[in-house]
Amino acid sequence: MNKKIAADVYTQTASDGYILRPATMEEVPAIWEIILQAKAQMYREGKHQWDENYPTVPILENDVRRGWGYVLVPDNCSTQPEPDIIAYGAVVFDGEPAYDGLRDGKWLSGQPYVVLHRLAVADSWKRQGMAVRYMQAVCDLAISRGIRNFKVDTNYDNFYMQRVFSRLGFTYCGRIRYEAGERMAYEKML
């Protein structure tokens, strides 16, 4: 269900008490803290997908300026002066150039798609299914815009996200390459 929160700004309300809505520039410091938490966890676990060079505050600011930055917040946020940001991600409807070079596989569809980058859940909300809730809300948002395909990628050592993708019914489609290295690419038909 869509809910109007400001002039021409709509949110995607998840059925379970959470809202996916566009992030604001004022929220970038709080989003950055969530990104730092995710980076610290990856570092502790020996993962190399995110480092001191990615993502950065300018990348997050660019996400918000371009309308890609989305936050998941509790549905009761209208009663809170500063809602708790549960998770952040870049929800992109403009395509991903790296996906044009898929290797060792094939996409399920050549149709328009939504892509999710930089998904991070606040430490205080981890182990509560929030990455799944975020991605389900992105599915709902895409469908509301007439998009029926959802593409994502992750690093080979990010087993947590690989399990999330599997749980949500994504299909492994092949490998893509960024400057930072290869990633596993997935797609789900909505």
C-alpha positions as CSV (number, residue, x, y, z in Angstrom):
1,M,0.0,0.0,0.0
2,N,1.3,3.5,-0.9
3,K,1.2,6.2,1.8
4,K,1.8,9.9,1.1
5,I,4.3,11.4,3.6
6,A,5.1,14.7,1.8
7,A,4.3,16.5,-1.4
8,D,4.8,14.0,-4.2
9,V,6.7,11.6,-2.0
10,Y,5.2,8.1,-1.6
11,T,6.3,5.2,0.5
12,Q,5.8,1.5,0.2
13,T,4.2,0.2,3.3
14,A,5.1,-3.4,4.1
15,S,2.3,-5.5,5.5
16,D,4.1,-6.2,8.7
17,G,4.5,-2.7,10.2
18,Y,7.5,-1.3,8.3
19,I,7.7,1.4,5.6
20,L,10.2,1.6,2.8
21,R,10.6,5.3,1.8
22,P,13.0,7.6,0.1
23,A,15.9,8.7,2.3
24,T,16.6,12.4,2.9
25,M,19.9,14.3,2.9
26,E,19.4,14.9,6.7
27,E,19.4,11.2,7.2
28,V,22.8,10.6,5.5
29,P,24.8,10.8,8.8
30,A,22.5,8.1,10.4
31,I,22.8,6.0,7.2
32,W,26.6,6.4,7.2
33,E,26.6,4.9,10.8
34,I,24.7,1.9,9.5
35,I,27.2,1.5,6.6
36,L,30.1,1.7,9.1
37,Q,28.5,-1.0,11.2
38,A,28.2,-3.2,8.2
39,K,31.8,-2.5,7.1
40,A,33.0,-3.4,10.6
41,Q,31.1,-6.6,10.6
42,M,32.5,-7.5,7.2
43,Y,36.0,-6.7,8.4
44,R,35.6,-8.9,11.5
45,E,34.4,-11.8,9.3
46,G,37.2,-11.4,6.8
47,K,35.0,-10.3,4.0
48,H,36.2,-7.9,1.3
49,Q,33.1,-6.6,-0.5
50,W,33.2,-3.3,1.3
51,D,36.3,-1.4,2.5
52,E,37.5,2.1,3.2
53,N,36.9,3.1,-0.4
54,Y,33.3,1.7,-0.8
55,P,30.7,2.8,0.0
56,T,31.5,6.4,1.0
57,V,29.5,9.4,2.2
58,P,29.6,11.0,-1.3
59,I,28.2,7.8,-2.7
60,L,25.3,7.8,-0.2
61,E,24.7,11.5,-0.9
62,N,24.6,10.7,-4.6
63,D,22.1,7.9,-4.0
64,V,19.8,10.3,-2.1
65,R,20.1,13.1,-4.8
66,R,19.3,10.7,-7.6
67,G,16.3,9.3,-5.7
68,W,17.9,5.8,-5.2
69,G,18.4,6.0,-1.5
70,Y,15.6,4.2,0.5
71,V,15.3,3.5,4.2
72,L,13.2,1.0,6.0
73,V,11.6,2.5,9.1
74,P,8.9,1.3,11.6
75,D,5.4,2.1,10.4
76,N,4.8,4.1,13.7
77,C,7.5,6.6,12.6
78,S,4.9,9.4,12.3
79,T,4.6,9.4,16.1
80,Q,8.4,9.6,16.6
81,P,10.3,12.8,16.2
82,E,13.3,11.0,14.6
83,P,12.3,7.5,13.3
84,D,14.7,4.7,13.8
85,I,16.3,3.8,10.5
86,I,16.3,0.0,10.3
87,A,18.0,-0.5,6.9
88,Y,19.3,1.4,3.9
89,G,19.8,0.5,0.3
90,A,20.1,2.0,-3.1
91,V,17.0,1.0,-5.2
92,V,17.8,1.7,-8.8
93,F,15.3,1.6,-11.7
94,D,17.7,2.9,-14.3
95,G,19.6,-0.4,-14.9
96,E,23.1,-1.4,-14.0
97,P,25.8,-1.2,-16.7
98,A,27.8,-4.1,-15.2
99,Y,24.8,-6.4,-15.7
100,D,25.2,-6.0,-19.5
101,G,28.4,-8.1,-19.2
102,L,27.0,-11.2,-17.5
103,R,29.4,-14.1,-17.7
104,D,29.0,-17.9,-17.5
105,G,25.2,-17.7,-17.4
106,K,22.1,-16.0,-18.6
107,W,19.6,-13.6,-17.2
108,L,16.0,-14.9,-16.7
109,S,14.6,-12.0,-18.7
110,G,15.6,-9.1,-20.8
111,Q,12.8,-7.0,-19.4
112,P,13.2,-3.8,-17.3
113,Y,14.3,-4.5,-13.8
114,V,15.0,-3.0,-10.4
115,V,18.4,-3.4,-8.8
116,L,19.4,-3.2,-5.2
117,H,22.8,-2.0,-4.1
118,R,24.4,-1.2,-0.7
119,L,21.9,-3.0,1.5
120,A,22.8,-2.6,5.2
121,V,20.9,-3.3,8.3
122,A,21.5,-1.4,11.6
123,D,23.2,-3.6,14.2
124,S,20.3,-3.0,16.6
125,W,17.9,-4.6,14.1
126,K,20.0,-7.5,12.9
127,R,18.8,-11.1,13.2
128,Q,15.2,-10.0,13.0
129,G,14.7,-10.6,9.2
130,M,15.0,-7.0,8.2
131,A,17.1,-7.6,5.1
132,V,14.3,-9.9,3.9
133,R,11.6,-7.3,4.8
134,Y,13.6,-4.6,3.0
135,M,13.9,-6.7,-0.2
136,Q,10.2,-7.7,0.0
137,A,9.3,-4.0,0.2
138,V,11.5,-3.4,-2.9
139,C,9.6,-6.2,-4.7
140,D,6.3,-4.4,-3.8
141,L,7.7,-1.1,-4.9
142,A,8.8,-2.5,-8.3
143,I,5.5,-4.1,-8.9
144,S,3.7,-0.9,-8.1
145,R,5.8,0.8,-10.9
146,G,5.1,-2.0,-13.4
147,I,8.5,-3.6,-13.1
148,R,8.5,-7.4,-12.9
149,N,12.2,-8.3,-12.5
150,F,14.6,-7.8,-9.6
151,K,18.3,-8.2,-10.1
152,V,21.0,-8.2,-7.4
153,D,24.6,-9.2,-6.9
154,T,26.9,-10.0,-4.0
155,N,30.5,-11.0,-3.3
156,Y,31.4,-14.7,-3.3
157,D,32.1,-14.6,0.5
158,N,28.9,-12.9,1.5
159,F,27.1,-16.1,2.5
160,Y,24.5,-14.2,4.5
161,M,23.2,-12.3,1.4
162,Q,23.4,-15.5,-0.7
163,R,21.1,-17.1,1.8
164,V,18.7,-14.1,1.8
165,F,18.6,-14.3,-2.0
166,S,17.8,-18.0,-1.9
167,R,15.1,-17.6,0.8
168,L,13.4,-15.0,-1.4
169,G,13.5,-17.1,-4.5
170,F,16.2,-15.5,-6.5
171,T,18.0,-17.6,-9.2
172,Y,21.8,-17.5,-9.6
173,C,22.4,-16.3,-13.2
174,G,26.1,-15.9,-13.6
175,R,29.0,-13.5,-12.8
176,I,29.4,-9.8,-13.3
177,R,32.5,-7.7,-13.0
178,Y,33.1,-4.3,-11.3
179,E,36.4,-2.5,-10.9
180,A,36.6,-4.0,-7.4
181,G,36.2,-7.6,-8.7
182,E,33.6,-10.2,-9.7
183,R,30.3,-10.7,-8.1
184,M,27.6,-13.4,-8.1
185,A,24.5,-12.1,-10.0
186,Y,20.9,-13.2,-9.3
187,E,17.5,-12.4,-10.6
188,K,13.9,-12.9,-9.5
189,M,10.8,-12.6,-11.6
190,L,8.1,-10.7,-9.7
